[in-house]
């Protein structure tokens, strides 16, 4: 079984996929779109990746506000969750993604990757962090 992690943003979706043993998350790609509301191609690409990688579950980052409440970005993510579940037929689990982009940016900075080059992979790395958070909290019987 593999699980897909998604970092949903206004113009990009970072994608990561677990290994078969549900131990690690690997970055896959960043799906780009021209407008926040143009999701048909994004959903189609996610569906292609699900089929190609035999994904059985999706983990989606929920961008809560620092105080833990839901803002506008979280509302848009919940709408995306509904579309994703309907389109794929898979269970979509929400994971608190506060600070994953910041952590990813810091990680890339420590690796010596220049600021202008981070944009290409930051969403994928954030998706990895979201998926890893879920994987680390899986009960032993689910692994």
Phi, psi and omega in degrees: 000141175235152179237140178258137174250137181232135172249100186272122178236178184294330179229000180219159171227116175279138183236134174225154179224141179284166170280173182296333182272359180060042179252317184236163175239134178244137176293143182245301180191170172245120179271124181258149171217156184283332183219149182301326184270000179268091187249353184303309180293324178298312179296322178296318180293319177299317178299318177300315180294324178299312181294316182295330184252006178057045180284138182244353182204151179238136174247124183243129179290132178254112184279085178284157175288161182307331180275001178093356179275167180265132176250197181299319181297320178294321178299316179296323178293321178294323175296317178297320178303314180298315178298318182296314180296317180295316183290318186265335185076008181263157173292134178242116183256134179268138178230134178301121183250016180306131174074006180292323179292320177297316179297320179295318179298317179295319179298316179293324177297315179296332178281354179084016179279128183297149183308317182292340180265348182290327185305326183294334185236354186299320181290325177294318180293321176297320177298322176298315180298319178298312181294318179297321177302316179293313182299322181291341181254009178289135173297150184304323182291342178273349182269000000 
